[in-house]
Amino acid sequence: MKLVKRIVIGLVIAFAVFYLVTRPEDAANAVQGAVGAVWGAGVAVTQFFVSLAGG
């Protein structure tokens, strides 16, 4: 099972490097979208707890 996991991780890394080299603008947009989604989720969770604590 460890061998399969290493192979899959290696393939994912190889694909990411290939994508970064062949389409850097699209890769940057994908990263910006992912960071934006994480940031938005964090803001939503923070707002939830603030409204929960505030009444």
VOVEX-327568 format. One record per atom (N, C-alpha, C): residue number from 1; residue in one letter; atom name; x, y, z. Coordinates in Angstrom, 1 decimal, decimal comma, always signed. Layout:
N
R num residuo atomo      x      y      z
R NUM       A    CA      X      Y      Z
...
This chain:
55
R num residuo atomo      x      y      z
R   1       M     N   +0,8   -1,2   +0,0
R   1       M    CA   +0,0   +0,0   +0,0
R   1       M     C   +0,9   +1,3   +0,0
R   2       K     N   +2,0   +1,2   +0,7
R   2       K    CA   +2,9   +2,4   +0,7
R   2       K     C   +3,4   +2,7   -0,7
R   3       L     N   +3,7   +1,6   -1,4
R   3       L    CA   +4,2   +1,8   -2,8
R   3       L     C   +3,2   +2,5   -3,7
R   4       V     N   +2,0   +2,1   -3,6
R   4       V    CA   +0,9   +2,7   -4,4
R   4       V     C   +0,8   +4,2   -4,0
R   5       K     N   +0,8   +4,5   -2,7
R   5       K    CA   +0,7   +5,9   -2,2
R   5       K     C   +1,9   +6,7   -2,7
R   6       R     N   +3,1   +6,2   -2,7
R   6       R    CA   +4,3   +6,9   -3,2
R   6       R     C   +4,1   +7,1   -4,7
R   7       I     N   +3,6   +6,2   -5,5
R   7       I    CA   +3,5   +6,3   -6,9
R   7       I     C   +2,4   +7,4   -7,2
R   8       V     N   +1,3   +7,4   -6,5
R   8       V    CA   +0,3   +8,4   -6,7
R   8       V     C   +0,8   +9,8   -6,4
R   9       I     N   +1,5   +9,9   -5,3
R   9       I    CA   +2,0  +11,2   -4,9
R   9       I     C   +3,0  +11,7   -5,9
R  10       G     N   +3,9  +10,8   -6,4
R  10       G    CA   +4,8  +11,1   -7,5
R  10       G     C   +4,1  +11,6   -8,7
R  11       L     N   +3,1  +10,9   -9,1
R  11       L    CA   +2,3  +11,3  -10,3
R  11       L     C   +1,7  +12,7  -10,2
R  12       V     N   +1,1  +12,9   -9,0
R  12       V    CA   +0,5  +14,2   -8,7
R  12       V     C   +1,5  +15,3   -8,8
R  13       I     N   +2,7  +15,1   -8,2
R  13       I    CA   +3,7  +16,1   -8,2
R  13       I     C   +4,2  +16,3   -9,6
R  14       A     N   +4,4  +15,2  -10,4
R  14       A    CA   +4,9  +15,4  -11,8
R  14       A     C   +3,9  +16,1  -12,6
R  15       F     N   +2,6  +15,9  -12,4
R  15       F    CA   +1,6  +16,6  -13,2
R  15       F     C   +1,6  +18,1  -12,8
R  16       A     N   +1,7  +18,4  -11,5
R  16       A    CA   +1,7  +19,8  -11,0
R  16       A     C   +2,9  +20,5  -11,7
R  17       V     N   +4,1  +19,9  -11,7
R  17       V    CA   +5,3  +20,5  -12,3
R  17       V     C   +5,1  +20,7  -13,8
R  18       F     N   +4,5  +19,7  -14,4
R  18       F    CA   +4,3  +19,8  -15,9
R  18       F     C   +3,3  +20,9  -16,2
R  19       Y     N   +2,2  +21,0  -15,4
R  19       Y    CA   +1,2  +22,1  -15,6
R  19       Y     C   +1,8  +23,4  -15,3
R  20       L     N   +2,6  +23,5  -14,3
R  20       L    CA   +3,3  +24,8  -14,0
R  20       L     C   +4,2  +25,3  -15,1
R  21       V     N   +4,9  +24,3  -15,7
R  21       V    CA   +5,9  +24,7  -16,7
R  21       V     C   +5,2  +25,0  -18,0
R  22       T     N   +4,2  +24,2  -18,4
R  22       T    CA   +3,5  +24,4  -19,7
R  22       T     C   +2,5  +25,5  -19,7
R  23       R     N   +1,8  +25,8  -18,5
R  23       R    CA   +0,8  +26,8  -18,5
R  23       R     C   +0,9  +27,6  -17,2
R  24       P     N   +1,9  +28,4  -17,0
R  24       P    CA   +2,1  +29,1  -15,7
R  24       P     C   +1,0  +30,1  -15,4
R  25       E     N   +0,4  +30,7  -16,3
R  25       E    CA   -0,7  +31,6  -16,0
R  25       E     C   -1,9  +30,9  -15,5
R  26       D     N   -2,3  +29,8  -16,1
R  26       D    CA   -3,4  +29,0  -15,6
R  26       D     C   -3,1  +28,4  -14,2
R  27       A     N   -1,9  +28,0  -14,0
R  27       A    CA   -1,5  +27,5  -12,7
R  27       A     C   -1,6  +28,5  -11,6
R  28       A     N   -1,2  +29,8  -11,9
R  28       A    CA   -1,3  +30,9  -11,0
R  28       A     C   -2,8  +31,2  -10,7
R  29       N     N   -3,6  +31,1  -11,7
R  29       N    CA   -5,1  +31,4  -11,5
R  29       N     C   -5,7  +30,3  -10,6
R  30       A     N   -5,3  +29,1  -10,8
R  30       A    CA   -5,8  +28,0  -10,0
R  30       A     C   -5,4  +28,1   -8,5
R  31       V     N   -4,1  +28,5   -8,3
R  31       V    CA   -3,7  +28,7   -6,9
R  31       V     C   -4,4  +29,9   -6,3
R  32       Q     N   -4,6  +31,0   -7,1
R  32       Q    CA   -5,4  +32,1   -6,5
R  32       Q     C   -6,8  +31,7   -6,2
R  33       G     N   -7,4  +30,9   -7,0
R  33       G    CA   -8,8  +30,5   -6,7
R  33       G     C   -8,8  +29,6   -5,5
R  34       A     N   -7,9  +28,7   -5,3
R  34       A    CA   -7,8  +27,9   -4,1
R  34       A     C   -7,6  +28,7   -2,9
R  35       V     N   -6,7  +29,7   -2,9
R  35       V    CA   -6,4  +30,5   -1,8
R  35       V     C   -7,6  +31,4   -1,4
R  36       G     N   -8,3  +31,9   -2,5
R  36       G    CA   -9,5  +32,7   -2,3
R  36       G     C  -10,6  +31,9   -1,6
R  37       A     N  -10,7  +30,6   -2,0
R  37       A    CA  -11,8  +29,8   -1,4
R  37       A     C  -11,5  +29,5   +0,1
R  38       V     N  -10,2  +29,2   +0,4
R  38       V    CA   -9,8  +29,0   +1,8
R  38       V     C  -10,0  +30,2   +2,6
R  39       W     N   -9,6  +31,4   +2,1
R  39       W    CA   -9,8  +32,6   +2,7
R  39       W     C  -11,3  +32,9   +3,0
R  40       G     N  -12,1  +32,7   +2,0
R  40       G    CA  -13,6  +32,9   +2,1
R  40       G     C  -14,2  +32,0   +3,2
R  41       A     N  -13,7  +30,8   +3,3
R  41       A    CA  -14,2  +29,9   +4,3
R  41       A     C  -13,8  +30,3   +5,7
R  42       G     N  -12,6  +30,8   +5,8
R  42       G    CA  -12,1  +31,3   +7,1
R  42       G     C  -12,9  +32,5   +7,5
R  43       V     N  -13,2  +33,4   +6,6
R  43       V    CA  -14,0  +34,6   +7,0
R  43       V     C  -15,4  +34,2   +7,4
R  44       A     N  -16,0  +33,2   +6,7
R  44       A    CA  -17,4  +32,8   +7,0
R  44       A     C  -17,4  +32,1   +8,4
R  45       V     N  -16,4  +31,3   +8,7
R  45       V    CA  -16,4  +30,7  +10,0
R  45       V     C  -16,2  +31,7  +11,1
R  46       T     N  -15,3  +32,7  +10,9
R  46       T    CA  -15,1  +33,8  +11,8
R  46       T     C  -16,4  +34,6  +12,1
R  47       Q     N  -17,1  +34,9  +11,0
R  47       Q    CA  -18,4  +35,6  +11,1
R  47       Q     C  -19,4  +34,8  +11,9
R  48       F     N  -19,4  +33,5  +11,7
R  48       F    CA  -20,3  +32,6  +12,4
R  48       F     C  -20,1  +32,7  +13,9
R  49       F     N  -18,8  +32,6  +14,3
R  49       F    CA  -18,5  +32,6  +15,7
R  49       F     C  -18,7  +34,0  +16,3
R  50       V     N  -18,4  +35,0  +15,6
R  50       V    CA  -18,7  +36,4  +16,1
R  50       V     C  -20,2  +36,6  +16,3
R  51       S     N  -21,0  +36,2  +15,4
R  51       S    CA  -22,4  +36,3  +15,6
R  51       S     C  -23,0  +35,4  +16,6
R  52       L     N  -22,4  +34,3  +16,8
R  52       L    CA  -22,8  +33,3  +17,8
R  52       L     C  -22,5  +33,9  +19,2
R  53       A     N  -21,3  +34,5  +19,4
R  53       A    CA  -20,9  +35,1  +20,6
R  53       A     C  -21,6  +36,4  +20,9
R  54       G     N  -21,9  +37,1  +19,9
R  54       G    CA  -22,6  +38,4  +20,0
R  54       G     C  -24,1  +38,4  +20,2
R  55       G     N  -24,7  +37,3  +20,0
R  55       G    CA  -26,1  +37,2  +20,2
R  55       G     C  -26,9  +37,0  +19,0
